[in-house]
Amino acid sequence: MRKTSRKRPGRAVFALVAACAIGAVAAPFAIAGASSQPTVRAAAEGPGDLLLPTPEAPRISNGPYAGFQLCGSPAGDPVVTSGTPTLAATLESVAPPGTVESAQPGPRRRVEFQVDTAAGAPVTHKQLTSDTSHDAAYQLAEGTLTDGAYRWRVRVKDGATESAWTAWCSFTVALR
């Protein structure tokens, strides 16, 4: 009678199987961590550690009831024919993901608008509060702007934290 011996899998096979199992568990965590959503850290990490999302879709109009022109449009820089244009941006909520913003009145968001000439000379710097965490708009006062080229940007402040500024939005004023 012949004795047959079976070979048991070696250490290399065992290591390969273990590596695949660990990779299968770790991969979903790595994918979840690579989200394109803005990062918001807990305020408990210290003042200034909370990252607010930069406002989006900066736009400008001739006034509160006129249509908006988007900044950075392929059609070129916006042109306004009013001395009192309205600057606006869409804000992101700072509520933690998965929560619903309260309908009760609460602390309002501070929104900071900066307007300069195209050459960089300051024209106006305005901080206001927004009743919602979704939109902010600022109408410039009569006489603030004359014919010429300008640029503006906006950011959000919440307590001791603030978002990054939006990119500069160039526009031209052509009064009638």
Stockholm file with secondary structure:
# STOCKHOLM 1.0

chainA/1-176         MRKTSRKRPGRAVFALVAACAIGAVAAPFAIAGASSQPTVRAAAEGPGDLLLPTPEAPRISNGPYAGFQLCGSPAGDPVVTSGTPTLAATLESVAPPGTVESAQPGPRRRVEFQVDTAAGAPVTHKQLTSDTSHDAAYQLAEGTLTDGAYRWRVRVKDGATESAWTAWCSFTVALR
#=GR chainA/1-176 SS CCCCCCCCCCHHHHHHHHHHHHHHHHHHHHHHHTCSSCCCCCGGGCTTCCCCCCCEEEEEESSTTSCCEETTCTTCSCEECSSSCEEEEECCCCSCTTCCCCSSCCCCEEEEEEEEETTSCEEEEEEEEESSSSEEEEECCTTSCCSEEEEEEEEEEETTEECCCCCCEEEEECCC
#=GC SS_cons         CCCCCCCCCCHHHHHHHHHHHHHHHHHHHHHHHTCSSCCCCCGGGCTTCCCCCCCEEEEEESSTTSCCEETTCTTCSCEECSSSCEEEEECCCCSCTTCCCCSSCCCCEEEEEEEEETTSCEEEEEEEEESSSSEEEEECCTTSCCSEEEEEEEEEEETTEECCCCCCEEEEECCC
//
